[in-house]
């Protein structure tokens, strides 16, 4: 990443890895997915810039423009059966990639902190990893309501989107 705290003061105040782990763990407890026999999950979160996320968006979604968040689900449409999973390893859900550039612009537009925007985007990515989608307005509203709940569970104010 090409950010320095001197040029981007809010970047210096981003949540650390342990904070993200705590939030994802809480969200998974609230969502209670029944995918892993030991209820243990793994995922990756990458905070990047518009240039990198645009390249990923072009390559995997054929949209040559930056976006705020991409989620690459490891499970896609099929979930392994419990007897196919190792009973001692976490189930890998996939990867979430968030553009700090776009998140910062959206935070300013929405009138809240960069941290709140990042948590909003991370919760959206997690829902996608768990199979949620929003092909129509009704499913989008259900997903946004679930994101509001997830933000509330980690002590952040809800957003009007």
C-alpha positions as CSV (number, residue, x, y, z in Angstrom):
1,X,0.0,0.0,0.0
2,X,1.2,3.5,-0.7
3,X,-0.4,5.3,2.2
4,X,1.7,7.2,4.8
5,X,0.2,8.5,8.0
6,X,1.5,12.0,7.2
7,X,-0.4,12.3,4.0
8,X,-3.5,10.4,5.1
9,X,-4.0,11.1,8.9
10,X,-7.2,9.1,9.1
11,X,-5.4,6.0,7.7
12,X,-3.2,5.9,10.8
13,X,-6.3,5.4,12.9
14,X,-7.5,2.3,11.0
15,X,-8.5,-0.8,13.1
16,X,-5.7,-3.2,13.7
17,X,-5.8,-6.9,12.9
18,X,-7.0,-8.0,16.3
19,X,-9.9,-5.6,16.1
20,X,-11.0,-6.9,12.7
21,X,-10.7,-10.5,14.1
22,X,-13.0,-9.6,17.0
23,X,-15.5,-8.0,14.7
24,X,-15.6,-10.9,12.3
25,X,-15.9,-13.3,15.2
26,X,-18.9,-11.4,16.6
27,X,-20.6,-11.2,13.2
28,X,-20.2,-14.9,12.7
29,X,-21.7,-15.5,16.1
30,X,-24.7,-13.3,15.2
31,X,-25.1,-14.8,11.7
32,X,-24.6,-18.3,13.0
33,X,-23.8,-19.9,9.7
34,X,-24.1,-23.7,9.9
35,X,-21.3,-24.4,7.5
36,X,-18.5,-25.7,9.7
37,X,-18.9,-28.7,12.0
38,X,-16.7,-26.9,14.6
39,X,-18.1,-23.4,13.9
40,X,-14.7,-22.1,13.1
41,X,-14.1,-19.9,10.0
42,X,-11.2,-18.3,8.2
43,X,-11.2,-15.4,5.7
44,X,-8.8,-12.8,4.4
45,X,-9.3,-9.0,4.4
46,X,-7.1,-6.8,2.2
47,X,-7.2,-3.0,2.3
48,X,-5.9,-1.6,-0.9
49,X,-6.1,1.3,-3.3
50,X,-8.3,2.2,-6.3
51,X,-5.7,1.1,-8.7
52,X,-5.4,-2.5,-7.4
53,X,-9.2,-2.9,-6.9
54,X,-9.8,-1.7,-10.4
55,X,-7.4,-4.3,-11.8
56,X,-9.2,-7.0,-9.8
57,X,-12.6,-5.7,-10.8
58,X,-11.6,-5.7,-14.5
59,X,-10.1,-9.2,-14.3
60,X,-12.8,-11.0,-12.3
61,X,-16.0,-8.9,-13.0
62,X,-15.1,-7.5,-16.4
63,X,-15.8,-4.0,-15.1
64,X,-12.8,-1.8,-15.7
65,X,-13.4,0.7,-12.9
66,X,-12.7,1.0,-9.2
67,X,-15.2,-0.3,-6.7
68,X,-15.5,-0.1,-2.9
69,X,-15.5,-3.8,-2.0
70,X,-15.0,-7.2,-3.7
71,X,-15.8,-10.5,-2.2
72,X,-14.3,-13.7,-3.6
73,X,-16.3,-16.6,-2.0
74,X,-14.4,-19.9,-1.6
75,X,-17.7,-21.8,-1.3
76,X,-19.6,-20.2,-4.2
77,X,-22.9,-22.1,-4.6
78,X,-22.0,-25.4,-3.2
79,X,-21.4,-26.0,0.5
80,X,-19.3,-29.0,1.5
81,X,-21.1,-31.6,3.6
82,X,-20.1,-31.8,7.2
83,X,-18.4,-35.2,6.7
84,X,-16.3,-33.8,3.9
85,X,-14.7,-31.2,6.2
86,X,-11.8,-31.7,8.5
87,X,-13.1,-31.6,12.1
88,X,-10.1,-29.7,13.4
89,X,-9.6,-26.9,10.8
90,X,-11.5,-23.7,10.2
91,X,-13.6,-23.5,7.1
92,X,-12.1,-21.0,4.6
93,X,-14.8,-18.6,3.4
94,X,-12.8,-16.5,0.9
95,X,-11.3,-13.1,0.5
96,X,-12.6,-9.5,1.0
97,X,-10.8,-6.7,-0.8
98,X,-11.7,-3.0,0.1
99,X,-10.4,0.1,-1.6
100,X,-9.3,2.7,1.0
101,X,-9.5,5.4,-1.7
102,X,-13.2,4.7,-2.5
103,X,-14.0,4.0,1.2
104,X,-12.6,7.4,2.2
105,X,-14.6,9.2,-0.5
106,X,-17.8,7.4,0.5
107,X,-17.2,8.2,4.2
108,X,-16.9,11.9,3.4
109,X,-20.0,11.8,1.2
110,X,-22.0,9.9,3.9
111,X,-20.7,12.1,6.7
112,X,-19.1,9.5,8.9
113,X,-15.6,8.1,9.7
114,X,-13.5,6.1,7.5
115,X,-13.6,3.3,10.1
116,X,-17.4,3.2,10.0
117,X,-17.3,2.9,6.2
118,X,-14.7,0.2,6.3
119,X,-16.7,-1.8,8.8
120,X,-19.8,-1.3,6.6
121,X,-18.0,-2.6,3.6
122,X,-16.4,-5.5,5.4
123,X,-19.8,-6.6,6.7
124,X,-21.1,-6.4,3.2
125,X,-18.2,-8.6,2.0
126,X,-18.8,-11.1,4.7
127,X,-22.4,-11.5,3.8
128,X,-21.4,-12.2,0.2
129,X,-18.9,-14.8,1.4
130,X,-21.8,-16.5,3.2
131,X,-23.9,-16.6,0.1
132,X,-26.0,-13.4,0.4
133,X,-26.6,-11.5,-2.8
134,X,-28.7,-8.6,-3.9
135,X,-30.0,-9.1,-7.5
136,X,-33.2,-7.1,-6.7
137,X,-34.4,-4.3,-4.4
138,X,-36.0,-6.6,-1.9
139,X,-32.8,-8.7,-1.4
140,X,-30.7,-5.6,-1.3
141,X,-32.9,-4.2,1.5
142,X,-32.6,-7.4,3.5
143,X,-28.9,-7.4,3.1
144,X,-28.6,-3.7,4.1
145,X,-30.8,-4.4,7.2
146,X,-28.4,-7.3,8.1
147,X,-25.4,-4.9,7.7
148,X,-27.1,-2.4,10.1
149,X,-27.4,-5.2,12.6
150,X,-23.8,-6.2,12.2
151,X,-22.6,-2.6,12.7
152,X,-24.7,-2.3,15.8
153,X,-23.2,-5.5,17.3
154,X,-19.7,-4.0,17.2
155,X,-20.9,-0.7,18.7
156,X,-21.0,1.5,15.6
157,X,-23.9,3.7,14.7
158,X,-26.0,2.6,11.8
159,X,-25.9,4.3,8.5
160,X,-28.6,5.7,6.3
161,X,-28.0,4.3,2.9
